[in-house]
Amino acid sequence: MSDQATQPARARIATNALYGLATWIIPIGLSFVATPVILRSLGHADFGIYALVLGFIGYSFTFSFGRAIIKYVAEYRRSGETEKIKAIVWSSILLNLSVGAVGVIVIGLLAPWLVRSVFLIEPEAQERSILAFYIAAVTIFATTLNQLASAALQGLHRYDLFSKIFTFSGILTIGGNLVLALYGFGLNALLLWNLIVISAFAIVFLITTKKNLPELTFPPVFEREAFKKVIYFNAGIIGYQILANLLLLFERGWITNRLGVENLTYYVIPLTLGIQLHAFTASLVQVIFPLASELANDKPRLLALYLKATKAVSIIVVFAVSMVVSLAPWFLTLWVGVDIARESTTILQLIILAFGVTSILTVVWQMTEGLGRPTLNLLLFVPCIVICILLMVTLTAGYGNTGVAIARLSGFVVLAALIPIVEKLYFDAFQTVFWLKTVISLAVATAAAVVVSRTVVSYLDMTWIALFVSVLTGGMAYFTVLFIVRFVTFAELRSLRRSTNG
């Protein structure tokens, strides 16, 4: 048995959360450096196409039946029903690869029409854009393999292995793109490199999973009951992923069609930061999903896990959002230049607020899936998407990119209704005292942080050091207030330190 498996439960949770954080923090650091370099290398128009194609890779047909692998590996290992794991894994593999193959064919056939008639790409860029979508189609298939191969590691709580492989993959992907951009290669060279890395690490994940999951053996086993479980569990996940795909692709296509590829660049840079905030919180709380499956019949422990995780995520997300909203003009100017800062500041402020909402919801979202109720997430996601799309269509003519960002924020606010619904469903009552204390404490701390950071930055020249100092002093004010109102205590910090030290 591994050292990790013998750690106390609390230490294992904290350690796995830190491993999850590692899968985000190193690649995002590289991405932060690479983005302005790639932007300058490709130019605003081709960077917009690059972002458009990456949207397809990230959101089209990558529905990941692997989520069922995570849930049932964790659940059956805890219940001792390990003999059921093989059929679940092979059923998930067959279903996911079938959907991935359909995606390759559909996107390949639709690529010329999408480029010429939907996105209205300029004639001189159409051929390389069509090739880019062909590359994207194959990359989508490789991504499904990657997701499947890594899912069992998460179900086994082997976030140490998952983190190391995923992080190294991210370093190679972004580092390779950075080198290619520095040497003047075009967008399709960058996309081909993404495909190569994703394909290679799908094999690495598969080999690692095979070593740690003895149930993954040949010949394959396909059972009717396993197929039903996988399809039933994934129905809600696939449903909201389809809606998320629809929103992202409609959003990017709508901006490209109505405002042009260059305006897509002005929008997609803030959008990327919002997605990264969400990815950051998802990396922290991904351990909640398999744990919820294991604790489904232990309501007191499940509630304690939910409240602690939600509190920790809220503290981090609220501070991050407040700093971005407060310091957006300075940050964008230093990062990507004054021209993009002028066009993208308001968009960034709106987008980061929208993703702040979804980031705080990651705990309840993961918990709902882990408890086998992803359809609940889907039902709430429907009005969110409807509001987003209707407002995008309505507001774009008068407000341009800003209207699109307002639409996304308005729709995402609806998702907050998931909190009282789930708390009533699983814990019998809305956690009123917890949320009153959380909202009031974080509101006071945020006000202090914004005042201090804006005051500091106003007295300094516009440099990265000045921005860092303003965030640091804002953070000191933020956490000082949280300690004063006893929303955070030294006892909690000591407990966290003991957990992470094992």
N, C-alpha and C positions, 0 to 999 in steps of 0.2 A: 504493500500500500504506500502511496506517495505521502511525503511530509505534509503536503497541503490537505490531504484527506483526513489526517489525524489532528488537525488544528481544531480548537474549540469553535463552535458554530459562529460566535460573534466575530472572532478573529478571521475566520474564513470569509465571512461576508465583507468585512472591511478590506481584506486583502484583495478579494475579487473585484471590489469597486475600484481599488487603486490600479489593478491591472486593466480594467476597463478604461480608466482615465488615460493610461499610457497609450492605448490604441488611438486616442484622439490627439493628445498634446504634442507628440513628436511630429506626426504628419501635418498638423495645422501650423506648427512653427515653420516647417519647410514651405508649406503652401503660402504662408504670409510673405515669405521672401520671394517665392516664384511668381506670384500673381502679377506684380508690376512689371517683372521682366518679360513674362509671356505676353502681357498686354502691349508693351512697347514693341516686341518682336513681331507679333501678328498684326498690330494695328487695331483700331476700334472696330472696324467692320468684321474682320476675320475672327477677332476675339468674340464678337457676338455670335458668329456661326459656331465657333468652338463651344461656347457655353450652351447654345441650343442643342448641339449634338450630345454633349455630356448629360443634358437633361433627359434625352431619350435613353441613354445608357443607364442612368440611375433610376429611371422611373417607368420604363416601358417593359412589360412582360417579365420583370424580375419579381414575381409575386412570392417566391420563396415558400414552397411547401416545407422547407426546412424548419419553420417555426413549430410545426407539429413534431419534428424530431426532438427539438429542445424540450418541449413540454412532456412528451411521453417517455423519453429517456430518463428525465428527472423523476417523473411520477412512478414509472415501473421499477426503477432502481430502488426507490424508497419503499415501495410496497413488496419488493421481492419477486415481482412478476417479470423477470428479465427475459423469459422465453418469448414474450410478446414483442420485444424490441425489434427483432430482425424483420418481421413483416411490416412494422411501421416504417422502418428506415427504407426498405426496398420499395414500398408503396409510394413514399414521399419522393424518392429518386425518380421513379417512372413518371409520376404525375408532373413533377417540376421540369424534367427534361422534355416532356411532350409539349408543355406550354412554351418552354424556351425555344423549341424547334419551330413552333407556329409563329413565334415572335420574329425569328430570323426571316422566315418566308414573307410574312406580312410587311415588315419594314423594308425588306429588299424590293418587293414589288411596288410599294407605295413611295419609295424614295424620290423618283423623278417628279411625281405629282406633288409631294409635300414641298419640295424645293421651289418648283416653278409656280404652282397655283395656290398653295396655302401660305407659305412664308414669303412668297414674292421676292426671293433672293435676286439680287442684281445679276443680269446676264453673264457678266464676266466672272462671277463667282459661282455660277450654277454647277459646272462640271465638278469642281473640287468639293462642293457641298454635297452633291449626289454620292461621290466616292466616300465622303465622310460618313454618310448615313449607311452605306454598305459596311464600312468598318464597324459602325455602331451596332449593326444587326448581329455580327459575329461576336462582338464584345458582350452583348446581352446574353448570348448563350453561355459564354465562358463565365459570366457573372453568376448565372444560375448554378453552375458546377461549383463555383467558389462558395456560394451560400450553403449549398447542401453539405459540402465536405466539412465546413466549419461548424455546422449546427450541433452535431453530436458533442463536440468539445464543450460547448456552452451548457448543454444538458447534463454533462458530467461534472460541471463546475470546474473544468480545467481552463480557467481564464488565463492562467499563466502561459500555457501553450498557445491559446488563441491570441493573446495579446502580443506575444513575441513574433508570431508569424504575420499577423495582421499589420503590426507596426513596421516590420521590415519590408513588407509589401508596399506600404504607403511611402516609405522612404525611397524605395527604388522607383516607384511610379512618379512621384513629384520631383525627385532628384533628376531622373532621366528627362522629364519634361523641361526642367530648368536648363540642363546642359544643351538639349536640342534647341531650345529657344535662344540661348546665348550664341549658338553657332548658326542661327538664322534659318533653321528648318521650319517648314510650314505646318499648318494645323493638322494635316493628315499624318505627318510623321509623328506628331505628338499622340494622336489617337491610336496609331499602330503600336507605339510603345506601351500605351495603356493596355491594349489587347494582349501583348506579349506577357506583360507582368501578371495580369489577372489570370491568364491561362496557366502560367508556370506555377503560381501559388495555389491554384485549384488542385494541382497534382500534389503539392507539398501538404496541403490540408488533408487531402484524401489519405496519403500515406500515414500521416500523424494520427488521424482518426482511426484508421485500421489497427494501429498498434494499441490504442486505448479503448477500443470498443470491440471486444471479442465477439459480440453478437453480429457484427458486420462480416458475414462469411458468404462464400459461394457454395452451392448455387443460390440464386435469388429465391426468396419466398414471397409470394403474393397471396394474400388472404382477403376474402370479401369484407370481413369485419374490419380489417386494418384499413382498406381503401375507404370504407364508410367513415371511420374515425378521422382519417386525414382530411377527407373532403369536407366533412361536417365542421371540423375545427377551423379549417382554412377558409370556409365560405365567407365569414365576416371579414377576415384579414384581406382576402382577395378583393372583396367588395370595396373596402375603404382604400386599398391600394389603387384600385382602378379609378376611384374618384380623385385620389391625390395625383395620379398620373394625368387624369383629365384636366385638373386645375393647372398643374405646372405646364403641361404642353399647350393648353389653351392660352394661358397667361403669356408664355414666350411667343407663341404663334401670333397672338393678338397684337402684342407690342411690335413684333417684326412687321406684320401686315399693315398696321395702322400708323406706326411711328418710325419704322425703319430699323435696320440692324444696329446702327450706331446707338440709338436710344435703348436697344436691348442691353448693350454693354453698360450704359448708365444705370440700368435697373438691376442687371444680374450681379454686379459687384456687391451692392448691399444685400441682395438676396442670398448670395453665397455666404456672407457673414451671418445672416440669420440662420441659414441651414447649419452652419458650423456651431452656432450656439446650441441648436437643438441636438446636433450630433454629440456635442460635449456632454450634455445632461443625459442623453441616451446611453453614452458610454459609461457614465457613472452608475446608472440604475439598471443596466441590462441584467444584472444578477437578480433583480426583483422577479423577472418572468419565471425562471425555473423554481425559485423559492416559493412563489405564490402557489405553484402546482403542488409543492411538497407540504405547504401549511394550510391547504384548503380546509382541513377539518380541525384546525387549531386557531379559532377566531381570536383569542387574546394575543397570541404571538403575532398573528397576521396584522392585527390592528397596531400593535407596537411597532412592527416593521414599517408599516405604511406611514404612521405619524412621524417617526424619526427620519425616514427617507424624504418625505415631503418637506419637512422643516429644513433639512440640510440643503435640498435642491432649491427651495425658495430663497434661502439666504444668499446662495451663490448667484442665482439667476437675477434676482432683483438688483443686486449690486452691479453685475455686469451690464444689465440693461440701462441702469441709471447713468453709468459712466459713458456708455456709447451715445445715449441720447444727449447727454450734457456736452460731450467733447467731440461729437461727430465731425464738425467742420475742420477742427485741428487735425484729427486723426486721418481723415480722407486726404487732406492737403499734403500731409507728410508721406502718406502711403502711395497714393496714385496720382497726385498732382492737383493743382488748383482748378484746372478745367473740369475734371470729373467731380471734384469736391463741390463745385458750384452746382452741377446738375444732380448730384446724388445725395446731398446731405439730408434733405427732407425725406427722401425715399428711405434712406438708411434708418432714420429715426422711427418712421412708421413700421418698417419691416422688422426691426429689432424688437419693437413692442409686440408685434404679432407673434414672432417666434418666442418671445418671453412667455407669452400665455401658454403656448404648446409645450414649452420646456418644463414649466411648473407642472403641467399635466402628465409628464412622462411616467411618473410613479403610478398614478391611478390607471393610466392607459396600460402599462405593462402588467399591473396586478390583475386587471380585468381579463387580459388575455391569458395570463397564467392560471386563472380560475376557470378558464374554458368558456368565457362569454365575449369573444371578440365581436359578435354581432351587435352587442350593445354599443361598442365604439362606432361601428358602421352606421347604426341608426342615428346617432348624433352627428356624424360626419356629413350626412346628406344635406340638412339645412345649411351647414357651414359652406359647403361647395356651391349650393344654389345661390346663397347671398353673395359669395365672392364673385361668381361669374356674372350675375345680374348687375352688380355694382361696377364691375370692370367695363362692361358694355356701356353702362350709363355714364360713367364719370370720365372715361378716357378722352372724349372729344373736348371737354372743358378743362380738364386738369392734367392730361397727358400721363406720364409715368406716375406722378403723384396720385392721380385718381386710381390707378391700378393698385398702388400700395395701400391706399385708404380702403379699397375693396377687400384686400386680403386681411387687413387688420379687423375689419368689421365682421367678416365671416369667422375668423379664428376666435373672436371673443365668445361666440356662441358655444364653443367647445367647453368653456368653463362650467357649463351646466352638468358636465359629466361628474364633477366632484360631489354635489349633493345627491345625485342619483345613485352613484356607486356606494357612498357612505350609508345611505338609507338601506340599500339592498343588502350589503354585506355586514354592516356594523349596526344596523337597526335604527340609527339616528345620525343626523348631520352633526359633525363635530364642531358645534358652535363656539365653544370656549377656545378651542385650538385655533380656529380661523380668526376670531376676533383678536386674540393676542398676537397672532402672526401678522395680520394686516396692520394693526396699530403700531406694533414694534418696528416693522420694516418700513412703514411710511415715515416715521420719525427719523429713523436711521438714514433713510434715503435722502430726506431733506437736508440733513446735516452733511452728508457726503457730497451732494451736488453743490451746496453753498461753498464748502471748503475747496473742492476741486476747481470750480469756476473762479474763485477768488485767487487761488494760487496761479492758475494758468494765465490769468489776465495781467500778472506782473512779470511774466517771463517771455522771452523770445520763443518763436515757434520752432521748437526742436523736439527730437524724440526724448531727450532727457527731461525737458520741461513737461512733456506729456506724461512721462513715467512718474515724475515727482507729483504731479497733480492727482494722478490716479492713486498713488501711494498714500498721500495725505488724505484724500477722500476716503480711502479704505480704512485708514486709522480712525477717522471720525465715525464712519459707519459702524465698525465693530466696537468702538468705545461706547456708543449709544446702546448697542445690543447687550453689552455687558452691564451697563448702568440699569437698564430696564429688566435685566435678568432673563432675557430671551435666550442668551447664550451664557453658560456658566463654566467655570474652571473645572468643575467635576465632569462635565460632558467632554471637555477637551482631554482630560486625563483618561477617561474611559476610551475615547477614540484612539489615543496614543497606545494604550495597553492592547487594544484590539489589533492595531496595525503591527505591533511588535510581536504578536502571536503569543 
